[in-house]
Amino acid sequence: MEALLFERDTILVAFWMTVRLTAVSALGSLVLGTVLAAMRVAPLASLRGAANVYVSVARNTPLTLVLLFTGLGIGANLGVELSDDIATNNFWLAVIGLTAYTSAFVCEALRSGLNTVPVGQAEAARSLGLGFVKTLRLITLPQAFRAVVAPLGSILIALTKNTTIALVVGVSEASVRMREMIETYGDQVIEIFLGFAAGFVLLCLPMGLLFGWLSKRMAVAR
């Protein structure tokens, strides 16, 4: 317990990095996942095929490999620099990897939500002269989002826990700080582990409660 109190400032900084990774990656995953979901239900076979391949590959590739690709492939081999600062550059490389991976799951959640919208509504929209994009934006997507609030919450919680793998890109988030503290304070391993576990519970539990409440509040009556 003394270690947790003595290192509280660095622990808070590490968890703040976890929160930043989660927030930015969640936003990027929501945008990219929405685009992929639209492609999955697009009238063009080429768009459906491209989205299907991307989602299948991303969902079946371990996140560690995805982050290694962004860190070593994009960052080291291709020499892509998103910032002059190494820590900031690693942060954005981790965000790219987390977004690329998580967006596939967001896409599938939204696609399942789109499938809950009655076909007659899309047909009625087309009969009124609305094209595919307008039908998606005004009719089907709003209902799909309301139908999958709970699954999206589960994906966000999983993303929060997945940020611990960002250490392969060199991002010093909470799990990295925990490992460093365990190496430094070897006689307080259990206390350190329980302290960091409690930190992740404090991050994830409110998300679950919030999205559970939103799911009931925004449920679509059929």
PyMOL commands that set and color helices and strands:
alter all, ss='L'
color gray80, all
select helices_A, chain A and resi 2-6+8-40+45-59+63-77+86-116+119-127+132-147+149-169+174-184+186-217
alter helices_A, ss='H'
color red, helices_A
deselect
rebuild
show_as cartoon
